[in-house]
Amino acid sequence: MSNKAALKRLFMLLEDYKKIIAFILCCLLISTGLNMCIPLLSRRIMDDGFIGGDKELLVELVVSSFFIYMVIAVIDIIKEKKRVDIAANIQYFLSEQSFKHLMKIKTGYFSNKNYAEILNNINMDIGNMASIADNGVFFVLTQAFSVAGGMIGLFILDYRMALVVIFFIPIKIFMMKYFAKKRKLIMDEYIAESEKYAGWFGDTVGGVREVKIFGILGNKCEEFAGRQTSVISRQKKMNMLTQWNGLTDNVMVHLLLTIIYIIGANLVFDMRLSVGSVFAFITYSVYVTGPISAILNIGYLLSGIIPSTKRYYEFMDMEEENDGNQTLVPEFGDIEFQQVSFAYHNDKPILENINLIFPKGSKTALIGKNGSGKSTIIDLLLRMYTPTKGMILLAGNEILNISLDEYRNMFSVVSQDIYLFNDTIRNNISLYKQVEDKLILDACKDSGLSEFIEAVSLDYMVGQNGTMLSGGQKQKIALARALIHDRPIVVFDEVTSSTDACSEQQINALLHTRLKYKTVIVITHKEEILNEMNQVVILESGKVNIFGECENVKKSKYWMNLHT
């Protein structure tokens, strides 16, 4: 994405606030007009009040100045509230937009990023982009009023000193462009290093158990020092650059004021300008140079915002899951894989020309060594990924043509790595579905969880991803969840790999009771479960090696090799 395209999309965030911005502009116009009166009053206070010795006029002018300041202050509060509202709304909009997109983005996005990295990138980008409504950037668009009014005041007082101020402007432009260019380079480096650090941090925290077991804390601390130093060094460079930018601006402003004082003093001594006019001129010069500094700083400020804008919209432009035909409602029927192949990012195919049928109401087991493609078949079936070639049908309709939400409502999944939210057992089972406690308790009984529920209750908090539970308890909650949601197709993904004999018996019993008329797909090597299957599929290197009834499969040579 080009800088121009990024800027266009950035300023489009202000599109919905045209009326509020127009109101703010009106406030600024009024406050600018009032501000223009202050230097003229100051001139009269100095010349006619103090030097002229008119005490009553001096008091009237001072009171008038105070009244004008109070009106300006009230106007500034009103417009600042509006600006803060805009900034808050933009931040909420960007956060909401990115969250919804993150929930719909294709699963492949998460394969090479961890949650800490994703959160860091999104928060940093949104924070930088929302600053488009900060004082430094947003009101730079409205400073023309102050510049115009100040210029008029300068030329009214003395055209010679006004020319000095005008000559000062191109020098500032050159300096600001120099700092803006340097800041953009450093900001690009800072964003890249922060992203690397966030990825490393999330990866390290995710493997904290291994860090402790294998005693590699020292190594990780060395890595931390190197990565964090790299991030902080860029941050220090940006902070110092900001200081140099501000210092240069202040030096140039004071240099200008010094020149104005010298020229003004000569004019006063020659009786061609009053003392009050010199002070009024200085005030007007601030009205001009202040906004000009802000206007020229826009490039400097945007140089820190544009890299984040580009990364944010590159993320937002990532392809979302195919939502299918919103009007096509799925039917419960046979599931068929026709010549299905799949590969990640044009790598070696994981699946090649798979032809499979899962008849309606059947019980099917998927067997194969690690990497044979079992979980990939499930991911394709759940539309986490899209086949590279071929198609998958449900009741004769290609699943990509079916409404995604409606389609996934056909499935309940119980997996080995089930995720539990940091909530109660009840809420983790019901998942926002309004269910009576009696039905939840029945599901817990069928999943083998009732004894634990009697000890802790349904309101027991499970912790982050079920940290307060054992692996078996988590799987039983997942099974109860599947039973409560009562969908026609049920998938068990390696769920029996770590279950005890009692749990296996309960699953077998469910196949003859609550799951009797449902299509059940199981990834397992447990022979007790396989005996309950109508058909078994053995996968080898992404291809179907054997496909048939359980008894026939168990007589094959491949079955013998798999179990020796």
Wavefront OBJ file of the C-alpha trace (Angstrom):
o trace
v 0.000 0.000 0.000
v 1.354 3.421 -0.969
v 1.655 6.331 1.470
v -0.980 8.209 -0.538
v -3.480 5.345 -0.315
v -2.782 4.975 3.417
v -3.373 8.716 3.993
v -6.618 8.599 2.035
v -7.982 5.728 4.117
v -6.732 7.401 7.294
v -8.559 10.677 6.660
v -11.674 8.763 5.595
v -12.033 7.936 9.303
v -13.151 11.568 9.744
v -15.806 11.246 7.025
v -18.669 10.474 9.421
v -17.881 13.503 11.582
v -18.316 16.269 8.998
v -21.016 18.081 10.981
v -19.042 17.941 14.216
v -15.907 19.105 12.402
v -17.911 21.971 10.869
v -19.095 22.936 14.364
v -15.491 22.820 15.626
v -14.418 25.013 12.710
v -17.095 27.550 13.642
v -15.826 27.562 17.235
v -12.289 28.051 15.977
v -13.389 30.882 13.701
v -15.025 32.678 16.619
v -12.115 32.077 19.021
v -9.614 33.165 16.336
v -11.547 36.378 15.747
v -11.557 37.092 19.470
v -7.855 36.247 19.727
v -7.132 38.806 17.033
v -8.505 41.506 19.321
v -6.137 40.677 22.206
v -2.919 42.159 20.694
v -4.751 45.366 19.717
v -6.088 45.694 23.272
v -2.586 44.959 24.616
v -1.176 47.728 22.434
v -3.694 50.232 23.830
v -3.078 49.015 27.393
v 0.631 49.683 26.932
v 0.493 52.908 24.870
v -2.656 54.648 26.175
v -2.889 53.061 29.623
v 0.609 52.728 31.076
v 2.565 55.176 28.919
v -0.400 57.588 28.401
v -1.332 57.478 32.085
v -5.088 56.847 31.501
v -5.972 54.714 34.535
v -9.719 54.302 33.799
v -9.070 53.258 30.199
v -6.411 50.819 31.382
v -8.886 49.148 33.794
v -11.581 48.958 31.079
v -9.147 47.405 28.594
v -7.783 44.886 31.125
v -11.334 43.811 32.127
v -12.273 43.535 28.433
v -9.208 41.350 27.794
v -10.143 39.104 30.720
v -13.719 38.770 29.437
v -12.460 37.827 25.965
v -10.101 35.245 27.470
v -12.996 33.670 29.412
v -15.175 33.451 26.280
v -12.275 31.859 24.377
v -11.741 29.385 27.232
v -15.422 28.312 27.173
v -15.319 27.876 23.393
v -12.084 25.856 23.669
v -13.653 23.518 26.255
v -16.684 22.908 24.022
v -14.624 22.170 20.909
v -12.160 20.039 22.876
v -15.014 17.865 24.166
v -16.165 17.339 20.592
v -12.618 16.465 19.520
v -12.208 13.971 22.362
v -15.516 12.339 21.347
v -14.268 11.970 17.771
v -10.965 10.436 18.932
v -12.766 7.968 21.246
v -15.257 6.985 18.527
v -12.487 6.403 15.994
v -10.578 4.214 18.448
v -13.715 2.188 19.221
v -14.535 1.836 15.514
v -11.039 0.613 14.650
v -11.039 -1.812 17.603
v -14.465 -3.196 16.733
v -13.622 -3.463 13.038
v -10.344 -5.275 13.694
v -11.944 -7.624 16.264
v -14.728 -8.688 13.887
v -12.245 -9.145 11.060
v -9.941 -11.162 13.307
v -12.837 -13.497 14.138
v -13.636 -14.005 10.431
v -10.125 -14.110 8.968
v -8.920 -17.356 7.468
v -7.378 -19.790 9.940
v -4.042 -19.750 8.106
v -3.341 -16.268 9.494
v -2.889 -17.748 12.986
v -0.488 -20.484 11.879
v 2.637 -18.285 12.098
v 1.544 -15.696 14.689
v 0.816 -15.971 18.392
v -1.792 -14.027 20.351
v 0.704 -11.662 22.018
v 2.083 -10.648 18.620
v -1.382 -10.099 17.151
v -2.554 -8.054 20.157
v 0.621 -5.932 20.159
v 0.344 -5.137 16.444
v -3.344 -4.248 16.532
v -3.120 -2.112 19.694
v -0.063 -0.218 18.468
v -1.619 0.484 15.067
v -4.985 1.570 16.480
v -3.299 3.842 19.030
v -1.231 5.534 16.326
v -4.159 5.850 13.912
v -6.534 7.266 16.532
v -4.049 10.101 17.045
v -5.364 11.524 13.751
v -7.961 13.170 16.006
v -5.420 14.429 18.528
v -4.727 18.130 18.922
v -1.407 17.864 17.151
v -2.871 16.409 13.940
v -6.571 17.147 13.847
v -6.439 20.872 14.566
v -3.586 21.410 12.179
v -6.306 21.364 9.530
v -7.958 24.367 11.178
v -4.904 26.549 11.864
v -5.365 28.545 8.661
v -7.707 30.893 10.560
v -5.006 31.815 13.054
v -2.367 32.206 10.341
v -4.614 34.427 8.205
v -5.634 36.597 11.155
v -2.061 36.869 12.391
v -0.769 37.840 8.955
v -3.353 40.599 8.654
v -2.367 41.899 12.100
v 1.349 41.847 11.177
v 0.889 43.899 8.020
v -1.422 46.349 9.788
v 1.287 47.043 12.374
v 4.410 47.084 10.156
v 5.055 45.495 6.767
v 8.852 45.401 7.249
v 8.760 43.181 10.298
v 5.991 41.124 8.637
v 8.429 40.314 5.805
v 10.927 39.025 8.382
v 8.306 36.548 9.642
v 7.490 35.452 6.077
v 11.200 34.893 5.315
v 11.373 32.673 8.391
v 8.739 30.202 7.048
v 10.737 28.386 4.265
v 13.610 27.749 6.709
v 11.162 25.984 9.027
v 9.754 23.957 6.132
v 13.224 22.616 5.313
v 13.928 21.651 8.928
v 10.549 19.976 9.462
v 10.892 17.883 6.278
v 14.305 16.714 7.412
v 12.987 15.546 10.815
v 9.864 13.947 9.269
v 11.956 11.870 6.865
v 14.238 10.640 9.660
v 11.288 9.814 11.945
v 9.556 7.714 9.293
v 12.675 5.590 8.826
v 13.063 5.050 12.567
v 9.312 4.363 12.987
v 9.421 1.648 10.305
v 12.334 0.012 12.137
v 10.548 0.363 15.498
v 7.354 -1.303 14.229
v 9.341 -4.184 12.704
v 11.385 -4.760 15.888
v 8.274 -4.495 18.124
v 6.522 -7.113 16.006
v 9.505 -9.468 16.289
v 9.702 -8.930 20.045
v 5.956 -9.529 20.539
v 6.195 -12.764 18.554
v 9.199 -13.936 20.601
v 7.502 -12.933 23.884
v 4.293 -14.834 23.108
v 6.298 -17.870 21.991
v 8.416 -17.826 25.175
v 5.473 -17.406 27.562
v 3.638 -20.189 25.705
v 6.622 -22.464 26.361
v 7.216 -21.415 29.985
v 6.819 -25.026 31.145
v 9.668 -26.146 28.854
v 11.786 -23.175 29.984
v 11.471 -24.364 33.588
v 11.880 -28.089 32.931
v 14.970 -27.783 30.730
v 16.535 -24.912 32.704
v 16.924 -22.522 29.774
v 15.897 -19.367 31.648
v 19.405 -17.919 31.260
v 19.296 -18.391 27.491
v 15.873 -16.795 27.279
v 17.051 -13.850 29.401
v 19.915 -13.305 26.945
v 17.437 -13.370 24.055
v 15.195 -10.950 25.942
v 18.076 -8.527 26.501
v 18.978 -8.541 22.819
v 15.441 -8.143 21.488
v 14.296 -5.596 24.069
v 17.473 -3.538 23.618
v 16.779 -3.405 19.903
v 13.225 -2.125 20.506
v 14.248 0.386 23.160
v 17.111 1.771 21.061
v 14.615 2.653 18.296
v 12.289 4.168 20.864
v 15.150 6.250 22.279
v 16.025 7.456 18.797
v 12.420 8.549 18.220
v 12.238 10.308 21.575
v 15.526 12.110 20.961
v 14.410 13.056 17.469
v 11.249 14.540 18.960
v 13.364 16.502 21.415
v 15.647 17.760 18.645
v 12.608 18.708 16.581
v 11.125 20.678 19.487
v 14.462 22.232 20.402
v 15.103 23.339 16.808
v 11.603 24.827 16.641
v 12.110 26.744 19.917
v 15.543 28.048 18.886
v 14.172 29.299 15.575
v 11.179 30.969 17.262
v 13.439 32.699 19.790
v 15.782 33.752 17.000
v 12.816 35.303 15.215
v 11.724 37.098 18.403
v 15.270 38.396 18.891
v 15.280 39.849 15.384
v 11.815 41.372 15.936
v 12.972 42.979 19.205
v 16.036 44.485 17.519
v 14.147 45.794 14.496
v 11.232 46.931 16.688
v 13.561 48.788 19.060
v 15.106 50.705 16.174
v 11.647 51.660 14.895
v 10.556 52.753 18.392
v 13.714 54.825 18.887
v 13.108 56.458 15.471
v 9.515 57.232 16.617
v 8.049 55.216 13.742
v 6.436 52.564 15.979
v 5.029 52.566 19.513
v 6.146 50.203 22.288
v 2.668 48.703 22.435
v 2.819 47.994 18.694
v 6.049 46.012 19.149
v 4.465 43.799 21.827
v 1.317 43.429 19.722
v 3.499 42.459 16.755
v 5.227 39.780 18.833
v 1.828 38.351 19.797
v 0.692 38.294 16.161
v 3.961 36.646 15.127
v 3.214 33.859 17.636
v -0.254 33.492 16.065
v 1.487 32.963 12.724
v 4.547 30.901 13.713
v 2.686 28.662 16.178
v 0.173 27.320 13.645
v 2.848 27.257 10.942
v 4.948 25.058 13.227
v 1.927 22.793 13.706
v 1.182 22.735 9.967
v 4.802 21.965 9.103
v 4.903 19.332 11.857
v 2.026 17.451 10.204
v 4.545 15.604 8.056
v 6.573 14.767 11.141
v 3.515 13.520 13.018
v 2.112 11.570 10.053
v 5.472 9.888 9.554
v 4.727 8.003 12.770
v 1.106 7.273 11.846
v 1.441 6.163 8.212
v 3.449 2.934 8.885
v 0.798 1.807 11.385
v -1.995 2.761 8.974
v -0.418 0.703 6.207
v 0.029 -2.355 8.439
v -3.496 -2.039 9.883
v -5.179 -1.886 6.469
v -2.966 -4.639 5.076
v -4.317 -6.738 7.951
v -7.894 -5.587 7.261
v -7.505 -6.450 3.561
v -6.636 -10.069 4.361
v -9.168 -12.496 2.971
v -11.995 -13.562 5.263
v -13.705 -16.925 5.301
v -16.080 -17.543 2.420
v -19.525 -16.774 3.840
v -21.293 -18.807 1.172
v -24.798 -18.321 -0.122
v -26.769 -16.663 2.686
v -30.041 -18.079 1.359
v -28.866 -21.695 0.992
v -29.771 -23.582 4.182
v -27.834 -26.826 4.837
v -29.628 -30.174 4.963
v -28.637 -33.133 7.073
v -27.402 -35.762 4.646
v -24.393 -37.608 3.291
v -21.009 -35.900 3.394
v -18.873 -36.550 0.331
v -15.249 -35.658 -0.490
v -14.712 -35.626 -4.257
v -11.093 -35.580 -5.496
v -10.113 -33.300 -2.614
v -6.499 -32.092 -2.367
v -5.020 -29.570 0.038
v -1.663 -27.865 0.627
v -0.568 -25.006 2.918
v 0.781 -21.980 1.002
v 1.687 -23.982 -2.127
v 3.810 -26.406 -0.096
v 3.819 -30.155 -0.486
v 0.197 -31.444 -0.522
v -1.159 -32.665 2.805
v -4.049 -34.445 1.075
v -4.133 -35.768 -2.484
v -7.256 -36.749 -4.427
v -9.280 -37.852 -1.411
v -12.586 -39.570 -2.170
v -14.691 -40.307 0.894
v -18.340 -40.677 1.837
v -19.713 -40.259 5.354
v -23.303 -41.524 5.018
v -26.030 -39.783 6.973
v -26.219 -41.222 10.491
v -23.040 -43.323 10.035
v -20.185 -43.787 12.485
v -16.743 -43.390 10.876
v -13.246 -43.661 12.319
v -10.202 -41.938 10.801
v -6.903 -43.703 11.474
v -3.367 -42.854 10.469
v 0.064 -41.911 11.728
v 0.941 -38.332 12.639
v 0.952 -36.143 9.545
v -1.230 -38.496 7.536
v -3.945 -35.837 7.110
v -6.613 -36.837 9.641
v -6.974 -33.423 11.322
v -6.738 -31.694 7.939
v -9.831 -33.601 6.786
v -11.676 -32.317 9.865
v -10.454 -28.734 9.272
v -11.659 -28.897 5.661
v -14.971 -30.337 6.782
v -15.415 -27.488 9.284
v -14.382 -24.967 6.581
v -11.365 -23.776 8.529
v -9.548 -24.221 5.233
v -10.645 -24.464 1.608
v -9.609 -27.392 -0.627
v -6.844 -26.631 -3.098
v -8.630 -28.904 -5.546
v -11.903 -30.841 -5.575
v -15.011 -30.193 -3.491
v -16.900 -31.329 -0.419
v -20.666 -31.927 -0.572
v -23.319 -32.025 2.145
v -26.615 -33.568 1.023
v -25.538 -32.915 -2.571
v -24.678 -29.220 -2.097
v -21.097 -27.937 -2.205
v -20.382 -26.695 1.304
v -18.712 -23.475 0.055
v -22.106 -22.411 -1.329
v -23.853 -22.781 2.033
v -24.144 -19.972 4.588
v -21.079 -20.379 6.839
v -22.892 -19.799 10.140
v -25.743 -22.109 9.183
v -23.301 -24.745 7.983
v -21.223 -24.758 11.165
v -24.412 -24.999 13.192
v -24.604 -28.547 11.820
v -21.485 -29.574 13.792
v -20.470 -30.264 17.366
v -16.751 -30.801 17.897
v -14.987 -32.469 20.813
v -11.243 -32.186 20.336
v -8.136 -33.096 22.281
v -7.134 -29.414 22.508
v -10.541 -28.005 23.411
v -10.510 -24.365 24.522
v -12.416 -23.277 27.637
v -13.172 -19.630 28.396
v -12.355 -18.110 31.777
v -15.933 -18.541 32.970
v -18.141 -20.977 34.859
v -18.671 -24.617 33.905
v -22.295 -23.770 33.133
v -21.393 -21.008 30.679
v -18.658 -23.068 29.043
v -21.179 -25.808 28.365
v -24.101 -23.637 27.235
v -22.014 -21.026 25.326
v -24.722 -18.302 25.423
v -27.501 -20.787 24.668
v -30.379 -20.492 27.146
v -30.501 -23.942 28.737
v -32.166 -25.190 31.920
v -29.802 -26.498 34.592
v -31.549 -29.879 34.488
v -30.546 -30.390 30.840
v -26.984 -29.307 31.605
v -26.808 -31.748 34.531
v -28.149 -34.555 32.297
v -25.437 -33.770 29.733
v -22.829 -33.772 32.509
v -24.068 -37.179 33.645
v -23.781 -38.586 30.123
v -20.276 -37.126 29.733
v -19.082 -38.494 33.094
v -18.748 -35.081 34.735
v -21.571 -35.346 37.281
v -19.359 -36.482 40.173
v -17.127 -33.441 39.755
v -20.158 -31.126 39.446
v -21.538 -32.478 42.739
v -18.252 -31.497 44.392
v -17.875 -27.976 42.945
v -21.231 -26.939 41.291
v -21.949 -25.561 37.819
v -20.772 -22.096 38.938
v -17.184 -23.280 39.369
v -14.746 -20.989 37.506
v -12.544 -23.059 35.209
v -9.720 -20.499 34.835
v -7.935 -19.364 31.677
v -8.411 -22.195 29.183
v -9.466 -24.498 32.004
v -6.295 -24.192 34.092
v -8.320 -25.149 37.203
v -9.279 -28.486 35.630
v -7.554 -31.700 34.620
v -7.287 -32.709 30.963
v -9.978 -35.332 31.405
v -12.381 -32.857 33.049
v -11.882 -30.401 30.194
v -12.755 -33.091 27.658
v -15.849 -34.088 29.611
v -17.009 -30.452 29.596
v -16.422 -30.402 25.846
v -18.479 -33.561 25.453
v -21.299 -32.114 27.593
v -21.161 -28.972 25.419
v -21.569 -31.101 22.282
v -24.530 -32.953 23.787
v -26.259 -29.730 24.899
v -25.962 -28.120 21.480
v -27.392 -31.313 19.954
v -26.232 -30.903 16.346
v -26.631 -33.598 13.674
v -22.909 -34.106 12.964
v -20.498 -34.820 15.817
v -16.705 -34.888 15.488
v -14.359 -36.459 18.043
v -10.831 -35.266 17.209
v -8.334 -37.468 19.140
v -10.589 -37.052 22.174
v -10.069 -40.652 23.289
v -6.256 -40.486 23.297
v -6.021 -39.540 26.986
v -9.369 -40.753 28.361
v -9.699 -43.546 30.887
v -11.556 -46.826 30.308
v -14.669 -45.490 32.056
v -14.821 -42.470 29.728
v -14.396 -44.704 26.677
v -17.326 -46.813 27.832
v -19.461 -43.690 28.202
v -18.602 -42.542 24.680
v -19.419 -46.030 23.367
v -22.741 -45.933 25.211
v -23.554 -42.514 23.727
v -23.039 -43.913 20.222
v -26.038 -46.168 20.873
v -28.185 -43.579 22.675
v -27.919 -39.795 22.218
v -25.665 -40.090 19.153
v -27.442 -43.040 17.557
v -28.993 -41.137 14.642
v -26.226 -38.579 14.213
v -23.298 -38.687 11.815
v -20.247 -39.308 13.997
v -16.633 -38.950 12.843
v -13.920 -40.097 15.233
v -10.139 -39.786 15.029
v -8.908 -42.598 17.260
v -6.752 -45.701 17.503
v -8.701 -47.245 20.405
v -9.994 -50.630 19.314
v -12.929 -50.459 21.762
v -14.205 -47.377 19.915
v -13.415 -48.813 16.482
v -15.619 -51.807 17.174
v -18.602 -49.426 17.336
v -17.864 -47.886 13.913
v -19.742 -48.606 10.677
v -16.660 -47.839 8.607
v -12.943 -47.116 9.079
v -10.700 -44.923 6.938
v -6.945 -45.469 7.124
v -4.862 -42.571 5.824
v -1.235 -42.747 4.776
v 0.781 -39.734 3.542
v -2.319 -37.771 2.626
v -4.024 -40.573 0.705
v -6.751 -43.070 1.553
v -4.964 -46.380 2.017
v -7.968 -48.430 3.135
v -11.639 -47.539 3.323
v -14.277 -50.031 4.436
v -16.112 -51.818 7.226
v -14.287 -52.179 10.502
v -13.973 -55.990 10.407
v -12.537 -55.981 6.904
v -10.070 -53.199 7.760
v -8.848 -55.069 10.832
v -7.900 -58.024 8.605
v -5.642 -55.883 6.393
v -1.825 -55.919 6.484
v -1.734 -52.165 7.086
v -3.848 -52.624 10.226
v -1.447 -55.266 11.462
v 1.565 -52.994 10.844
v -0.173 -50.083 12.556
v -0.702 -52.117 15.707
v 2.727 -53.737 15.943
l 1 2 3 4 5 6 7 8 9 10 11 12 13 14 15 16 17 18 19 20 21 22 23 24 25 26 27 28 29 30 31 32 33 34 35 36 37 38 39 40 41 42 43 44 45 46 47 48 49 50 51 52 53 54 55 56 57 58 59 60 61 62 63 64 65 66 67 68 69 70 71 72 73 74 75 76 77 78 79 80 81 82 83 84 85 86 87 88 89 90 91 92 93 94 95 96 97 98 99 100 101 102 103 104 105 106 107 108 109 110 111 112 113 114 115 116 117 118 119 120 121 122 123 124 125 126 127 128 129 130 131 132 133 134 135 136 137 138 139 140 141 142 143 144 145 146 147 148 149 150 151 152 153 154 155 156 157 158 159 160 161 162 163 164 165 166 167 168 169 170 171 172 173 174 175 176 177 178 179 180 181 182 183 184 185 186 187 188 189 190 191 192 193 194 195 196 197 198 199 200 201 202 203 204 205 206 207 208 209 210 211 212 213 214 215 216 217 218 219 220 221 222 223 224 225 226 227 228 229 230 231 232 233 234 235 236 237 238 239 240 241 242 243 244 245 246 247 248 249 250 251 252 253 254 255 256 257 258 259 260 261 262 263 264 265 266 267 268 269 270 271 272 273 274 275 276 277 278 279 280 281 282 283 284 285 286 287 288 289 290 291 292 293 294 295 296 297 298 299 300 301 302 303 304 305 306 307 308 309 310 311 312 313 314 315 316 317 318 319 320 321 322 323 324 325 326 327 328 329 330 331 332 333 334 335 336 337 338 339 340 341 342 343 344 345 346 347 348 349 350 351 352 353 354 355 356 357 358 359 360 361 362 363 364 365 366 367 368 369 370 371 372 373 374 375 376 377 378 379 380 381 382 383 384 385 386 387 388 389 390 391 392 393 394 395 396 397 398 399 400 401 402 403 404 405 406 407 408 409 410 411 412 413 414 415 416 417 418 419 420 421 422 423 424 425 426 427 428 429 430 431 432 433 434 435 436 437 438 439 440 441 442 443 444 445 446 447 448 449 450 451 452 453 454 455 456 457 458 459 460 461 462 463 464 465 466 467 468 469 470 471 472 473 474 475 476 477 478 479 480 481 482 483 484 485 486 487 488 489 490 491 492 493 494 495 496 497 498 499 500 501 502 503 504 505 506 507 508 509 510 511 512 513 514 515 516 517 518 519 520 521 522 523 524 525 526 527 528 529 530 531 532 533 534 535 536 537 538 539 540 541 542 543 544 545 546 547 548 549 550 551 552 553 554 555 556 557 558 559 560 561 562 563 564
